[in-house]
Amino acid sequence: MSLPQRIMMLCLFFVVLLGACGNDKPTPQTNMPNVVHAMTGVSKSFQVKHRVKGKDVLIECVAANFPFQKGKNGGHINVYLNGQKINEVYTAAFMLRGLPAGKHVVRLELVYNDGKVTGMLHEFSVTIP
């Protein structure tokens, strides 16, 4: 390969590389059943999908304009199992691992890190074999 061809290939490589470095984040894709929509008075939607896999529950949340992140301007999900708060989660997708056999009630509540409650919550039941 000649030097001009190498330079042309290098330039093409950098154009492709820079084009792939945008701020667009992919939307989670899933085929999980049990989609439920909850609307609040502030016109924000909170969608939750969940799936039981063995003793684990896979959970995926979508909340328009909600900042799932740690820090001053972020927010998190308060996770309750059978009425007891078990965790604060800072990501939109997560798993509850190793649940004991039986029926459980999972409640998810979106909260800003400064303590402000959004009013967006979702509750569902799962049965672990």
Backbone atoms as SQL, in Angstrom:
CREATE TABLE atoms (id INTEGER PRIMARY KEY, chain TEXT, resi INTEGER, resn TEXT, atom TEXT, x REAL, y REAL, z REAL);
INSERT INTO atoms VALUES
  (1, 'A', 1, 'MET', 'N', 0.855, -1.157, 0.000),
  (2, 'A', 1, 'MET', 'CA', 0.000, 0.000, 0.000),
  (3, 'A', 1, 'MET', 'C', 0.909, 1.230, 0.000),
  (4, 'A', 2, 'SER', 'N', 0.601, 2.182, -0.859),
  (5, 'A', 2, 'SER', 'CA', 1.432, 3.379, -0.970),
  (6, 'A', 2, 'SER', 'C', 1.163, 4.330, 0.189),
  (7, 'A', 3, 'LEU', 'N', 2.048, 5.294, 0.375),
  (8, 'A', 3, 'LEU', 'CA', 1.911, 6.260, 1.460),
  (9, 'A', 3, 'LEU', 'C', 0.616, 7.071, 1.355),
  (10, 'A', 4, 'PRO', 'N', 0.214, 7.591, 0.183),
  (11, 'A', 4, 'PRO', 'CA', -1.059, 8.321, 0.103),
  (12, 'A', 4, 'PRO', 'C', -2.257, 7.432, 0.465),
  (13, 'A', 5, 'GLN', 'N', -2.210, 6.163, 0.097),
  (14, 'A', 5, 'GLN', 'CA', -3.300, 5.254, 0.442),
  (15, 'A', 5, 'GLN', 'C', -3.347, 5.021, 1.956),
  (16, 'A', 6, 'ARG', 'N', -2.173, 4.897, 2.565),
  (17, 'A', 6, 'ARG', 'CA', -2.127, 4.722, 4.018),
  (18, 'A', 6, 'ARG', 'C', -2.682, 5.952, 4.740),
  (19, 'A', 7, 'ILE', 'N', -2.320, 7.128, 4.259),
  (20, 'A', 7, 'ILE', 'CA', -2.816, 8.368, 4.861),
  (21, 'A', 7, 'ILE', 'C', -4.326, 8.452, 4.699),
  (22, 'A', 8, 'MET', 'N', -4.818, 8.083, 3.524),
  (23, 'A', 8, 'MET', 'CA', -6.257, 8.117, 3.262),
  (24, 'A', 8, 'MET', 'C', -6.985, 7.132, 4.184),
  (25, 'A', 9, 'MET', 'N', -6.442, 5.940, 4.370),
  (26, 'A', 9, 'MET', 'CA', -7.052, 4.947, 5.261),
  (27, 'A', 9, 'MET', 'C', -7.036, 5.433, 6.712),
  (28, 'A', 10, 'LEU', 'N', -5.946, 6.056, 7.134),
  (29, 'A', 10, 'LEU', 'CA', -5.840, 6.587, 8.480),
  (30, 'A', 10, 'LEU', 'C', -6.865, 7.693, 8.713),
  (31, 'A', 11, 'CYS', 'N', -7.026, 8.579, 7.741),
  (32, 'A', 11, 'CYS', 'CA', -8.032, 9.650, 7.854),
  (33, 'A', 11, 'CYS', 'C', -9.435, 9.062, 7.930),
  (34, 'A', 12, 'LEU', 'N', -9.719, 8.079, 7.110),
  (35, 'A', 12, 'LEU', 'CA', -11.025, 7.429, 7.116),
  (36, 'A', 12, 'LEU', 'C', -11.287, 6.762, 8.466),
  (37, 'A', 13, 'PHE', 'N', -10.263, 6.118, 9.021),
  (38, 'A', 13, 'PHE', 'CA', -10.385, 5.483, 10.331),
  (39, 'A', 13, 'PHE', 'C', -10.768, 6.514, 11.394),
  (40, 'A', 14, 'PHE', 'N', -10.089, 7.673, 11.397),
  (41, 'A', 14, 'PHE', 'CA', -10.381, 8.705, 12.392),
  (42, 'A', 14, 'PHE', 'C', -11.759, 9.316, 12.211),
  (43, 'A', 15, 'VAL', 'N', -12.212, 9.462, 10.985),
  (44, 'A', 15, 'VAL', 'CA', -13.562, 9.986, 10.745),
  (45, 'A', 15, 'VAL', 'C', -14.604, 9.029, 11.314),
  (46, 'A', 16, 'VAL', 'N', -14.428, 7.746, 11.074),
  (47, 'A', 16, 'VAL', 'CA', -15.359, 6.738, 11.606),
  (48, 'A', 16, 'VAL', 'C', -15.287, 6.713, 13.132),
  (49, 'A', 17, 'LEU', 'N', -14.090, 6.762, 13.679),
  (50, 'A', 17, 'LEU', 'CA', -13.908, 6.737, 15.124),
  (51, 'A', 17, 'LEU', 'C', -14.574, 7.941, 15.780),
  (52, 'A', 18, 'LEU', 'N', -14.361, 9.128, 15.238),
  (53, 'A', 18, 'LEU', 'CA', -14.963, 10.329, 15.813),
  (54, 'A', 18, 'LEU', 'C', -16.476, 10.334, 15.662),
  (55, 'A', 19, 'GLY', 'N', -16.977, 9.785, 14.587),
  (56, 'A', 19, 'GLY', 'CA', -18.429, 9.713, 14.384),
  (57, 'A', 19, 'GLY', 'C', -19.098, 8.800, 15.392),
  (58, 'A', 20, 'ALA', 'N', -18.373, 7.827, 15.903),
  (59, 'A', 20, 'ALA', 'CA', -18.938, 6.888, 16.870),
  (60, 'A', 20, 'ALA', 'C', -18.858, 7.400, 18.301),
  (61, 'A', 21, 'CYS', 'N', -18.247, 8.534, 18.505),
  (62, 'A', 21, 'CYS', 'CA', -18.039, 9.048, 19.863),
  (63, 'A', 21, 'CYS', 'C', -19.054, 10.113, 20.249),
  (64, 'A', 22, 'GLY', 'N', -20.273, 9.997, 19.800),
  (65, 'A', 22, 'GLY', 'CA', -21.312, 10.967, 20.149),
  (66, 'A', 22, 'GLY', 'C', -21.846, 10.736, 21.547),
  (67, 'A', 23, 'ASN', 'N', -22.741, 11.602, 21.975),
  (68, 'A', 23, 'ASN', 'CA', -23.348, 11.493, 23.301),
  (69, 'A', 23, 'ASN', 'C', -24.607, 10.663, 23.306),
  (70, 'A', 24, 'ASP', 'N', -25.019, 10.160, 22.160),
  (71, 'A', 24, 'ASP', 'CA', -26.231, 9.355, 22.114),
  (72, 'A', 24, 'ASP', 'C', -26.004, 8.051, 22.850),
  (73, 'A', 25, 'LYS', 'N', -26.889, 7.780, 23.796),
  (74, 'A', 25, 'LYS', 'CA', -26.806, 6.527, 24.543),
  (75, 'A', 25, 'LYS', 'C', -27.886, 5.600, 24.020),
  (76, 'A', 26, 'PRO', 'N', -27.567, 4.334, 23.841),
  (77, 'A', 26, 'PRO', 'CA', -28.586, 3.411, 23.334),
  (78, 'A', 26, 'PRO', 'C', -29.703, 3.195, 24.346),
  (79, 'A', 27, 'THR', 'N', -30.895, 3.005, 23.832),
  (80, 'A', 27, 'THR', 'CA', -32.026, 2.706, 24.717),
  (81, 'A', 27, 'THR', 'C', -32.030, 1.209, 24.991),
  (82, 'A', 28, 'PRO', 'N', -32.263, 0.828, 26.245),
  (83, 'A', 28, 'PRO', 'CA', -32.285, -0.598, 26.553),
  (84, 'A', 28, 'PRO', 'C', -33.371, -1.309, 25.744),
  (85, 'A', 29, 'GLN', 'N', -33.027, -2.434, 25.164),
  (86, 'A', 29, 'GLN', 'CA', -33.967, -3.246, 24.408),
  (87, 'A', 29, 'GLN', 'C', -34.185, -4.542, 25.166),
  (88, 'A', 30, 'THR', 'N', -35.423, -4.922, 25.321),
  (89, 'A', 30, 'THR', 'CA', -35.708, -6.160, 26.032),
  (90, 'A', 30, 'THR', 'C', -37.042, -6.716, 25.579),
  (91, 'A', 31, 'ASN', 'N', -37.228, -7.983, 25.767),
  (92, 'A', 31, 'ASN', 'CA', -38.492, -8.636, 25.445),
  (93, 'A', 31, 'ASN', 'C', -39.194, -9.087, 26.713),
  (94, 'A', 32, 'MET', 'N', -38.866, -8.449, 27.839),
  (95, 'A', 32, 'MET', 'CA', -39.454, -8.881, 29.100),
  (96, 'A', 32, 'MET', 'C', -40.933, -8.507, 29.163),
  (97, 'A', 33, 'PRO', 'N', -41.773, -9.416, 29.670),
  (98, 'A', 33, 'PRO', 'CA', -43.194, -9.121, 29.817),
  (99, 'A', 33, 'PRO', 'C', -43.445, -8.253, 31.032),
  (100, 'A', 34, 'ASN', 'N', -44.708, -8.053, 31.350),
  (101, 'A', 34, 'ASN', 'CA', -45.136, -7.352, 32.558),
  (102, 'A', 34, 'ASN', 'C', -44.761, -5.876, 32.568),
  (103, 'A', 35, 'VAL', 'N', -45.030, -5.171, 31.475),
  (104, 'A', 35, 'VAL', 'CA', -44.762, -3.740, 31.412),
  (105, 'A', 35, 'VAL', 'C', -45.940, -3.004, 32.031),
  (106, 'A', 36, 'VAL', 'N', -45.634, -2.083, 32.929),
  (107, 'A', 36, 'VAL', 'CA', -46.678, -1.305, 33.575),
  (108, 'A', 36, 'VAL', 'C', -46.290, 0.166, 33.484),
  (109, 'A', 37, 'HIS', 'N', -47.254, 1.021, 33.163),
  (110, 'A', 37, 'HIS', 'CA', -47.010, 2.445, 33.074),
  (111, 'A', 37, 'HIS', 'C', -47.684, 3.137, 34.245),
  (112, 'A', 38, 'ALA', 'N', -46.984, 4.071, 34.853),
  (113, 'A', 38, 'ALA', 'CA', -47.565, 4.866, 35.940),
  (114, 'A', 38, 'ALA', 'C', -47.331, 6.334, 35.622),
  (115, 'A', 39, 'MET', 'N', -48.371, 7.137, 35.708),
  (116, 'A', 39, 'MET', 'CA', -48.246, 8.557, 35.420),
  (117, 'A', 39, 'MET', 'C', -48.431, 9.342, 36.713),
  (118, 'A', 40, 'THR', 'N', -47.737, 10.471, 36.818),
  (119, 'A', 40, 'THR', 'CA', -47.874, 11.324, 37.987),
  (120, 'A', 40, 'THR', 'C', -48.422, 12.667, 37.559),
  (121, 'A', 41, 'GLY', 'N', -48.704, 13.515, 38.535),
  (122, 'A', 41, 'GLY', 'CA', -49.233, 14.839, 38.255),
  (123, 'A', 41, 'GLY', 'C', -48.251, 15.741, 37.540),
  (124, 'A', 42, 'VAL', 'N', -46.964, 15.396, 37.517),
  (125, 'A', 42, 'VAL', 'CA', -45.985, 16.240, 36.852),
  (126, 'A', 42, 'VAL', 'C', -45.684, 15.747, 35.442),
  (127, 'A', 43, 'SER', 'N', -46.524, 14.914, 34.904),
  (128, 'A', 43, 'SER', 'CA', -46.435, 14.429, 33.530),
  (129, 'A', 43, 'SER', 'C', -45.129, 13.710, 33.223),
  (130, 'A', 44, 'LYS', 'N', -44.594, 13.004, 34.176),
  (131, 'A', 44, 'LYS', 'CA', -43.433, 12.156, 33.921),
  (132, 'A', 44, 'LYS', 'C', -43.909, 10.720, 33.894),
  (133, 'A', 45, 'SER', 'N', -43.366, 9.932, 32.997),
  (134, 'A', 45, 'SER', 'CA', -43.782, 8.533, 32.977),
  (135, 'A', 45, 'SER', 'C', -42.678, 7.678, 33.579),
  (136, 'A', 46, 'PHE', 'N', -43.082, 6.618, 34.202),
  (137, 'A', 46, 'PHE', 'CA', -42.182, 5.669, 34.851),
  (138, 'A', 46, 'PHE', 'C', -42.614, 4.292, 34.393),
  (139, 'A', 47, 'GLN', 'N', -41.787, 3.642, 33.603),
  (140, 'A', 47, 'GLN', 'CA', -42.104, 2.322, 33.071),
  (141, 'A', 47, 'GLN', 'C', -41.161, 1.303, 33.706),
  (142, 'A', 48, 'VAL', 'N', -41.718, 0.166, 34.080),
  (143, 'A', 48, 'VAL', 'CA', -40.933, -0.884, 34.716),
  (144, 'A', 48, 'VAL', 'C', -41.217, -2.201, 34.018),
  (145, 'A', 49, 'LYS', 'N', -40.144, -2.916, 33.695),
  (146, 'A', 49, 'LYS', 'CA', -40.248, -4.267, 33.162),
  (147, 'A', 49, 'LYS', 'C', -39.492, -5.169, 34.126),
  (148, 'A', 50, 'HIS', 'N', -40.037, -6.353, 34.374),
  (149, 'A', 50, 'HIS', 'CA', -39.323, -7.286, 35.239),
  (150, 'A', 50, 'HIS', 'C', -39.503, -8.710, 34.734),
  (151, 'A', 51, 'ARG', 'N', -38.535, -9.543, 35.111),
  (152, 'A', 51, 'ARG', 'CA', -38.586, -10.954, 34.725),
  (153, 'A', 51, 'ARG', 'C', -37.904, -11.776, 35.808),
  (154, 'A', 52, 'VAL', 'N', -38.558, -12.848, 36.200),
  (155, 'A', 52, 'VAL', 'CA', -37.983, -13.764, 37.189),
  (156, 'A', 52, 'VAL', 'C', -37.135, -14.782, 36.440),
  (157, 'A', 53, 'LYS', 'N', -35.907, -14.971, 36.927),
  (158, 'A', 53, 'LYS', 'CA', -35.006, -15.958, 36.346),
  (159, 'A', 53, 'LYS', 'C', -34.376, -16.721, 37.506),
  (160, 'A', 54, 'GLY', 'N', -34.950, -17.889, 37.801),
  (161, 'A', 54, 'GLY', 'CA', -34.486, -18.665, 38.956),
  (162, 'A', 54, 'GLY', 'C', -34.846, -17.944, 40.242),
  (163, 'A', 55, 'LYS', 'N', -33.850, -17.646, 41.059),
  (164, 'A', 55, 'LYS', 'CA', -34.067, -16.926, 42.319),
  (165, 'A', 55, 'LYS', 'C', -33.763, -15.440, 42.190),
  (166, 'A', 56, 'ASP', 'N', -33.561, -14.969, 40.945),
  (167, 'A', 56, 'ASP', 'CA', -33.239, -13.570, 40.689),
  (168, 'A', 56, 'ASP', 'C', -34.390, -12.887, 39.958),
  (169, 'A', 57, 'VAL', 'N', -34.496, -11.570, 40.143),
  (170, 'A', 57, 'VAL', 'CA', -35.473, -10.770, 39.416),
  (171, 'A', 57, 'VAL', 'C', -34.705, -9.692, 38.664),
  (172, 'A', 58, 'LEU', 'N', -34.835, -9.713, 37.341),
  (173, 'A', 58, 'LEU', 'CA', -34.211, -8.709, 36.493),
  (174, 'A', 58, 'LEU', 'C', -35.189, -7.560, 36.351),
  (175, 'A', 59, 'ILE', 'N', -34.743, -6.326, 36.596),
  (176, 'A', 59, 'ILE', 'CA', -35.617, -5.161, 36.580),
  (177, 'A', 59, 'ILE', 'C', -35.022, -4.099, 35.671),
  (178, 'A', 60, 'GLU', 'N', -35.869, -3.533, 34.813),
  (179, 'A', 60, 'GLU', 'CA', -35.455, -2.458, 33.919),
  (180, 'A', 60, 'GLU', 'C', -36.460, -1.321, 34.052),
  (181, 'A', 61, 'CYS', 'N', -35.955, -0.124, 34.337),
  (182, 'A', 61, 'CYS', 'CA', -36.816, 1.045, 34.528),
  (183, 'A', 61, 'CYS', 'C', -36.511, 2.095, 33.464),
  (184, 'A', 62, 'VAL', 'N', -37.559, 2.747, 32.992),
  (185, 'A', 62, 'VAL', 'CA', -37.407, 3.869, 32.077),
  (186, 'A', 62, 'VAL', 'C', -38.220, 5.015, 32.656),
  (187, 'A', 63, 'ALA', 'N', -37.550, 6.136, 32.906),
  (188, 'A', 63, 'ALA', 'CA', -38.217, 7.318, 33.445),
  (189, 'A', 63, 'ALA', 'C', -37.712, 8.522, 32.659),
  (190, 'A', 64, 'ALA', 'N', -38.620, 9.156, 31.928),
  (191, 'A', 64, 'ALA', 'CA', -38.248, 10.297, 31.096),
  (192, 'A', 64, 'ALA', 'C', -37.644, 11.399, 31.955),
  (193, 'A', 65, 'ASN', 'N', -36.492, 11.879, 31.532),
  (194, 'A', 65, 'ASN', 'CA', -35.805, 13.016, 32.163),
  (195, 'A', 65, 'ASN', 'C', -35.427, 12.800, 33.630),
  (196, 'A', 66, 'PHE', 'N', -35.297, 11.556, 34.048),
  (197, 'A', 66, 'PHE', 'CA', -34.861, 11.305, 35.423),
  (198, 'A', 66, 'PHE', 'C', -33.379, 10.950, 35.413),
  (199, 'A', 67, 'PRO', 'N', -32.564, 11.633, 36.235),
  (200, 'A', 67, 'PRO', 'CA', -31.108, 11.430, 36.211),
  (201, 'A', 67, 'PRO', 'C', -30.645, 10.285, 37.112),
  (202, 'A', 68, 'PHE', 'N', -30.577, 9.067, 36.578),
  (203, 'A', 68, 'PHE', 'CA', -30.096, 7.925, 37.353),
  (204, 'A', 68, 'PHE', 'C', -28.589, 8.086, 37.551),
  (205, 'A', 69, 'GLN', 'N', -28.190, 8.720, 38.645),
  (206, 'A', 69, 'GLN', 'CA', -26.760, 8.906, 38.911),
  (207, 'A', 69, 'GLN', 'C', -26.550, 9.401, 40.332),
  (208, 'A', 70, 'LYS', 'N', -25.342, 9.146, 40.831),
  (209, 'A', 70, 'LYS', 'CA', -24.970, 9.647, 42.149),
  (210, 'A', 70, 'LYS', 'C', -24.620, 11.125, 42.018),
  (211, 'A', 71, 'GLY', 'N', -24.623, 11.827, 43.125),
  (212, 'A', 71, 'GLY', 'CA', -24.203, 13.222, 43.116),
  (213, 'A', 71, 'GLY', 'C', -25.346, 14.189, 43.316),
  (214, 'A', 72, 'LYS', 'N', -24.985, 15.460, 43.345),
  (215, 'A', 72, 'LYS', 'CA', -25.910, 16.533, 43.691),
  (216, 'A', 72, 'LYS', 'C', -27.141, 16.608, 42.794),
  (217, 'A', 73, 'ASN', 'N', -26.987, 16.469, 41.502),
  (218, 'A', 73, 'ASN', 'CA', -28.115, 16.625, 40.571),
  (219, 'A', 73, 'ASN', 'C', -28.696, 15.302, 40.107),
  (220, 'A', 74, 'GLY', 'N', -28.372, 14.234, 40.794),
  (221, 'A', 74, 'GLY', 'CA', -28.825, 12.918, 40.368),
  (222, 'A', 74, 'GLY', 'C', -30.020, 12.411, 41.151),
  (223, 'A', 75, 'GLY', 'N', -30.355, 11.163, 40.872),
  (224, 'A', 75, 'GLY', 'CA', -31.463, 10.516, 41.545),
  (225, 'A', 75, 'GLY', 'C', -31.247, 9.018, 41.604),
  (226, 'A', 76, 'HIS', 'N', -32.086, 8.352, 42.361),
  (227, 'A', 76, 'HIS', 'CA', -31.943, 6.903, 42.530),
  (228, 'A', 76, 'HIS', 'C', -33.306, 6.261, 42.741),
  (229, 'A', 77, 'ILE', 'N', -33.286, 4.942, 42.806),
  (230, 'A', 77, 'ILE', 'CA', -34.491, 4.161, 43.065),
  (231, 'A', 77, 'ILE', 'C', -34.377, 3.600, 44.481),
  (232, 'A', 78, 'ASN', 'N', -35.359, 3.896, 45.320),
  (233, 'A', 78, 'ASN', 'CA', -35.459, 3.202, 46.600),
  (234, 'A', 78, 'ASN', 'C', -36.148, 1.875, 46.314),
  (235, 'A', 79, 'VAL', 'N', -35.501, 0.777, 46.689),
  (236, 'A', 79, 'VAL', 'CA', -36.025, -0.559, 46.422),
  (237, 'A', 79, 'VAL', 'C', -36.520, -1.166, 47.731),
  (238, 'A', 80, 'TYR', 'N', -37.788, -1.585, 47.724),
  (239, 'A', 80, 'TYR', 'CA', -38.404, -2.212, 48.888),
  (240, 'A', 80, 'TYR', 'C', -38.783, -3.647, 48.530),
  (241, 'A', 81, 'LEU', 'N', -38.564, -4.556, 49.454),
  (242, 'A', 81, 'LEU', 'CA', -38.970, -5.948, 49.293),
  (243, 'A', 81, 'LEU', 'C', -39.842, -6.296, 50.488),
  (244, 'A', 82, 'ASN', 'N', -41.094, -6.643, 50.205),
  (245, 'A', 82, 'ASN', 'CA', -42.055, -7.000, 51.258),
  (246, 'A', 82, 'ASN', 'C', -42.154, -5.903, 52.327),
  (247, 'A', 83, 'GLY', 'N', -42.161, -4.636, 51.873),
  (248, 'A', 83, 'GLY', 'CA', -42.330, -3.508, 52.777),
  (249, 'A', 83, 'GLY', 'C', -41.067, -2.993, 53.438),
  (250, 'A', 84, 'GLN', 'N', -39.938, -3.671, 53.279),
  (251, 'A', 84, 'GLN', 'CA', -38.679, -3.269, 53.889),
  (252, 'A', 84, 'GLN', 'C', -37.758, -2.670, 52.829),
  (253, 'A', 85, 'LYS', 'N', -37.206, -1.485, 53.087),
  (254, 'A', 85, 'LYS', 'CA', -36.235, -0.906, 52.148),
  (255, 'A', 85, 'LYS', 'C', -34.968, -1.744, 52.186),
  (256, 'A', 86, 'ILE', 'N', -34.542, -2.209, 50.999),
  (257, 'A', 86, 'ILE', 'CA', -33.359, -3.074, 50.951),
  (258, 'A', 86, 'ILE', 'C', -32.190, -2.434, 50.221),
  (259, 'A', 87, 'ASN', 'N', -32.459, -1.364, 49.430),
  (260, 'A', 87, 'ASN', 'CA', -31.352, -0.816, 48.655),
  (261, 'A', 87, 'ASN', 'C', -31.722, 0.524, 48.045),
  (262, 'A', 88, 'GLU', 'N', -30.691, 1.275, 47.649),
  (263, 'A', 88, 'GLU', 'CA', -30.815, 2.446, 46.801),
  (264, 'A', 88, 'GLU', 'C', -30.004, 2.132, 45.550),
  (265, 'A', 89, 'VAL', 'N', -30.638, 2.230, 44.383),
  (266, 'A', 89, 'VAL', 'CA', -29.995, 1.855, 43.132),
  (267, 'A', 89, 'VAL', 'C', -29.875, 3.094, 42.255),
  (268, 'A', 90, 'TYR', 'N', -28.691, 3.293, 41.681),
  (269, 'A', 90, 'TYR', 'CA', -28.418, 4.481, 40.876),
  (270, 'A', 90, 'TYR', 'C', -28.369, 4.188, 39.380),
  (271, 'A', 91, 'THR', 'N', -28.847, 3.014, 38.992),
  (272, 'A', 91, 'THR', 'CA', -28.910, 2.649, 37.582),
  (273, 'A', 91, 'THR', 'C', -30.341, 2.270, 37.218),
  (274, 'A', 92, 'ALA', 'N', -30.666, 2.381, 35.940),
  (275, 'A', 92, 'ALA', 'CA', -32.027, 2.099, 35.488),
  (276, 'A', 92, 'ALA', 'C', -32.303, 0.598, 35.371),
  (277, 'A', 93, 'ALA', 'N', -31.264, -0.206, 35.242),
  (278, 'A', 93, 'ALA', 'CA', -31.424, -1.661, 35.144),
  (279, 'A', 93, 'ALA', 'C', -30.589, -2.318, 36.239),
  (280, 'A', 94, 'PHE', 'N', -31.185, -3.288, 36.914),
  (281, 'A', 94, 'PHE', 'CA', -30.489, -3.951, 38.006),
  (282, 'A', 94, 'PHE', 'C', -31.161, -5.287, 38.285),
  (283, 'A', 95, 'MET', 'N', -30.569, -6.070, 39.220),
  (284, 'A', 95, 'MET', 'CA', -31.117, -7.378, 39.585),
  (285, 'A', 95, 'MET', 'C', -31.275, -7.480, 41.091),
  (286, 'A', 96, 'LEU', 'N', -32.327, -8.143, 41.515),
  (287, 'A', 96, 'LEU', 'CA', -32.465, -8.577, 42.894),
  (288, 'A', 96, 'LEU', 'C', -32.043, -10.042, 42.884),
  (289, 'A', 97, 'ARG', 'N', -30.982, -10.359, 43.585),
  (290, 'A', 97, 'ARG', 'CA', -30.400, -11.702, 43.511),
  (291, 'A', 97, 'ARG', 'C', -30.725, -12.536, 44.748),
  (292, 'A', 98, 'GLY', 'N', -30.907, -13.822, 44.504),
  (293, 'A', 98, 'GLY', 'CA', -31.007, -14.797, 45.578),
  (294, 'A', 98, 'GLY', 'C', -32.211, -14.650, 46.488),
  (295, 'A', 99, 'LEU', 'N', -33.358, -14.316, 45.916),
  (296, 'A', 99, 'LEU', 'CA', -34.561, -14.195, 46.746),
  (297, 'A', 99, 'LEU', 'C', -35.006, -15.579, 47.227),
  (298, 'A', 100, 'PRO', 'N', -35.524, -15.659, 48.437),
  (299, 'A', 100, 'PRO', 'CA', -36.007, -16.950, 48.922),
  (300, 'A', 100, 'PRO', 'C', -37.295, -17.368, 48.195),
  (301, 'A', 101, 'ALA', 'N', -37.569, -18.645, 48.200),
  (302, 'A', 101, 'ALA', 'CA', -38.775, -19.159, 47.541),
  (303, 'A', 101, 'ALA', 'C', -40.019, -18.540, 48.158),
  (304, 'A', 102, 'GLY', 'N', -41.028, -18.335, 47.317),
  (305, 'A', 102, 'GLY', 'CA', -42.294, -17.782, 47.787),
  (306, 'A', 102, 'GLY', 'C', -42.682, -16.529, 47.033),
  (307, 'A', 103, 'LYS', 'N', -43.781, -15.914, 47.493),
  (308, 'A', 103, 'LYS', 'CA', -44.300, -14.706, 46.851),
  (309, 'A', 103, 'LYS', 'C', -43.707, -13.477, 47.540),
  (310, 'A', 104, 'HIS', 'N', -43.298, -12.497, 46.735),
  (311, 'A', 104, 'HIS', 'CA', -42.688, -11.270, 47.243),
  (312, 'A', 104, 'HIS', 'C', -43.312, -10.064, 46.552),
  (313, 'A', 105, 'VAL', 'N', -43.374, -8.949, 47.273),
  (314, 'A', 105, 'VAL', 'CA', -43.843, -7.689, 46.711),
  (315, 'A', 105, 'VAL', 'C', -42.633, -6.761, 46.589),
  (316, 'A', 106, 'VAL', 'N', -42.395, -6.284, 45.372),
  (317, 'A', 106, 'VAL', 'CA', -41.292, -5.365, 45.101),
  (318, 'A', 106, 'VAL', 'C', -41.892, -3.989, 44.841),
  (319, 'A', 107, 'ARG', 'N', -41.341, -2.988, 45.509),
  (320, 'A', 107, 'ARG', 'CA', -41.793, -1.611, 45.306),
  (321, 'A', 107, 'ARG', 'C', -40.594, -0.765, 44.936),
  (322, 'A', 108, 'LEU', 'N', -40.741, 0.021, 43.875),
  (323, 'A', 108, 'LEU', 'CA', -39.680, 0.901, 43.400),
  (324, 'A', 108, 'LEU', 'C', -40.173, 2.335, 43.484),
  (325, 'A', 109, 'GLU', 'N', -39.364, 3.214, 44.052),
  (326, 'A', 109, 'GLU', 'CA', -39.737, 4.618, 44.203),
  (327, 'A', 109, 'GLU', 'C', -38.588, 5.492, 43.711),
  (328, 'A', 110, 'LEU', 'N', -38.887, 6.403, 42.762),
  (329, 'A', 110, 'LEU', 'CA', -37.862, 7.311, 42.263),
  (330, 'A', 110, 'LEU', 'C', -37.728, 8.499, 43.205),
  (331, 'A', 111, 'VAL', 'N', -36.486, 8.781, 43.605),
  (332, 'A', 111, 'VAL', 'CA', -36.203, 9.850, 44.555),
  (333, 'A', 111, 'VAL', 'C', -34.957, 10.597, 44.079),
  (334, 'A', 112, 'TYR', 'N', -34.982, 11.929, 44.206),
  (335, 'A', 112, 'TYR', 'CA', -33.778, 12.710, 43.923),
  (336, 'A', 112, 'TYR', 'C', -32.823, 12.574, 45.097),
  (337, 'A', 113, 'ASN', 'N', -31.540, 12.700, 44.830),
  (338, 'A', 113, 'ASN', 'CA', -30.535, 12.505, 45.875),
  (339, 'A', 113, 'ASN', 'C', -30.610, 13.543, 46.992),
  (340, 'A', 114, 'ASP', 'N', -31.237, 14.692, 46.730),
  (341, 'A', 114, 'ASP', 'CA', -31.405, 15.696, 47.784),
  (342, 'A', 114, 'ASP', 'C', -32.603, 15.377, 48.686),
  (343, 'A', 115, 'GLY', 'N', -33.263, 14.226, 48.445),
  (344, 'A', 115, 'GLY', 'CA', -34.381, 13.793, 49.266),
  (345, 'A', 115, 'GLY', 'C', -35.746, 14.123, 48.694),
  (346, 'A', 116, 'LYS', 'N', -35.785, 14.920, 47.638),
  (347, 'A', 116, 'LYS', 'CA', -37.061, 15.289, 47.027),
  (348, 'A', 116, 'LYS', 'C', -37.709, 14.054, 46.399),
  (349, 'A', 117, 'VAL', 'N', -38.956, 13.820, 46.770),
  (350, 'A', 117, 'VAL', 'CA', -39.709, 12.671, 46.256),
  (351, 'A', 117, 'VAL', 'C', -40.366, 13.068, 44.936),
  (352, 'A', 118, 'THR', 'N', -40.311, 12.192, 43.949),
  (353, 'A', 118, 'THR', 'CA', -40.897, 12.491, 42.640),
  (354, 'A', 118, 'THR', 'C', -42.375, 12.129, 42.570),
  (355, 'A', 119, 'GLY', 'N', -42.806, 11.238, 43.439),
  (356, 'A', 119, 'GLY', 'CA', -44.171, 10.740, 43.359),
  (357, 'A', 119, 'GLY', 'C', -44.311, 9.600, 42.376),
  (358, 'A', 120, 'MET', 'N', -43.199, 9.221, 41.721),
  (359, 'A', 120, 'MET', 'CA', -43.243, 8.120, 40.760),
  (360, 'A', 120, 'MET', 'C', -42.833, 6.842, 41.474),
  (361, 'A', 121, 'LEU', 'N', -43.744, 5.867, 41.496),
  (362, 'A', 121, 'LEU', 'CA', -43.434, 4.585, 42.101),
  (363, 'A', 121, 'LEU', 'C', -44.155, 3.478, 41.342),
  (364, 'A', 122, 'HIS', 'N', -43.672, 2.286, 41.554),
  (365, 'A', 122, 'HIS', 'CA', -44.256, 1.109, 40.900),
  (366, 'A', 122, 'HIS', 'C', -44.122, -0.068, 41.850),
  (367, 'A', 123, 'GLU', 'N', -45.160, -0.875, 41.934),
  (368, 'A', 123, 'GLU', 'CA', -45.152, -2.049, 42.800),
  (369, 'A', 123, 'GLU', 'C', -45.617, -3.252, 42.005),
  (370, 'A', 124, 'PHE', 'N', -44.962, -4.387, 42.204),
  (371, 'A', 124, 'PHE', 'CA', -45.366, -5.622, 41.541),
  (372, 'A', 124, 'PHE', 'C', -45.027, -6.813, 42.418),
  (373, 'A', 125, 'SER', 'N', -45.663, -7.933, 42.135),
  (374, 'A', 125, 'SER', 'CA', -45.422, -9.174, 42.877),
  (375, 'A', 125, 'SER', 'C', -44.682, -10.166, 42.007),
  (376, 'A', 126, 'VAL', 'N', -43.837, -10.963, 42.640),
  (377, 'A', 126, 'VAL', 'CA', -43.131, -12.042, 41.950),
  (378, 'A', 126, 'VAL', 'C', -43.236, -13.289, 42.808),
  (379, 'A', 127, 'THR', 'N', -43.200, -14.431, 42.164),
  (380, 'A', 127, 'THR', 'CA', -43.157, -15.700, 42.878),
  (381, 'A', 127, 'THR', 'C', -41.875, -16.424, 42.494),
  (382, 'A', 128, 'ILE', 'N', -41.067, -16.706, 43.503),
  (383, 'A', 128, 'ILE', 'CA', -39.799, -17.405, 43.300),
  (384, 'A', 128, 'ILE', 'C', -40.044, -18.895, 43.548),
  (385, 'A', 129, 'PRO', 'N', -39.654, -19.729, 42.591),
  (386, 'A', 129, 'PRO', 'CA', -39.876, -21.178, 42.757),
  (387, 'A', 129, 'PRO', 'C', -38.994, -21.792, 43.826);
